[in-house]
Amino acid sequence: MNISVKVLSAGAGLGLVGGAGVTAHYLLNDNSIGKALKDKGHTLLNFDITNTQDKATWDPIVKAYVSSNKKINDVTIVITPSDGTPTQDNVNGLKKACAKVIESKNNNETTLQNAEQFCVTPITVKSLVEKQRTVLDSTASTNETPTEWNNLVTSYLNASTDKQISGVTLAQNNPSDESGKRDALKRGCEGIKNTKTHDTNYHKQYEQFVNWCSVPKKIMA
């Protein structure tokens, strides 16, 4: 197993995974951007500009790129009208930018995160996280893995607000209501599990899903 994969699989159980830590450790082996993304579990998109059959796949990604104001290799894409459908030239512009950046070894966190949002086949945070970790069942009122959920609840109560899931507050003044706290955290996990890579809050919600909705996979002896 690649050393970078081990970091996420095992290390996150020892403490919260931060925004930089979630992605940056995939660069430990002097990987290219493309290799780092594959190691994280991603599938790269097709960057062949002669292929026009995949435009429907690229259209929402291009629109997300434009609205994000983020840049890959300083490439600016303008959709006219702004709420319209991207042209093939728009798609090709992002394809070219992605094709170049995935070969780069100028690996900084911003470059890697931008490539992750706009150069990979869209995938939900749940589907990506479960490639490296065990995702807990977040169905409310189920009583599976209560120990794991109780441990997550304890950590969640001690975490700073910026690390918590937006809108999910657990009552600290009612220590006896363990099932209620578990269900509240589960609802938070349900609310973010379908966030896709090109969505606005992807990186933050990926980090939150790792921390509050999953546990390290058990290593078989």
Steps between C-alpha positions, in 0.01 A plus 500: 500500500624846417628688806254782432202264521619370836495852643128543438403143584671485835609844606161667501389276784752672726359850458306727271602520138545862398441658163863495394570160650218334311654565162861605544625165628436353157802700383742334741660284233571788260200396293365688204161659559337226293671220694405661831135520396498136389658397831214673680252288305407730215455421132630771269271640235574466128698806389496423127365814331411304186248303705173693504283213623574576865379861497199420720740372766716810480223764483414510874870490589578793271210698648625424850852608399373832365287577806776403743744770385777243553769459236696210356814631328339846503242385243192722487182367340210726406154357434267725299241560629633437849214264585515324164639165391878477451619479142735230375775764505426557870529129565821473299650788693455316828613171347826660389556654843436166670721306258788730587450520875474125559853456365634769730717426803474858619288362777342749732171456682306754294606350167416149613161599642403686183598203285302274730187707455510548125713227339358177642189296432238638741464287812319552830688546826349176631614298200851645516545462876385138501786411265742553789289486816192332647196724458254450785129447439345845547138384487326668795366282783710198402715361776788361297854580616385709801849497652655655190226763482532580871874552454433734207241690705753550781759633256239718329399663829864591564567631149506866406198634312695538175569125501136404559233441236307818427166504682574194713517585870499226763357570845780482755262557792321167457761227547237227529360553150767303315265374229375854432853626452586209275193566287580872475851424377366236263262756350797728445681221317193434288493867405853510359560147370385576145714812451696455177855601419404804292250632757590821682558353847657173390835527679353609831225240493740225398708587806188499718384165362839345574497631856137446602353229278776243460764307691831342395467158339597217729831348397476124481774313684 
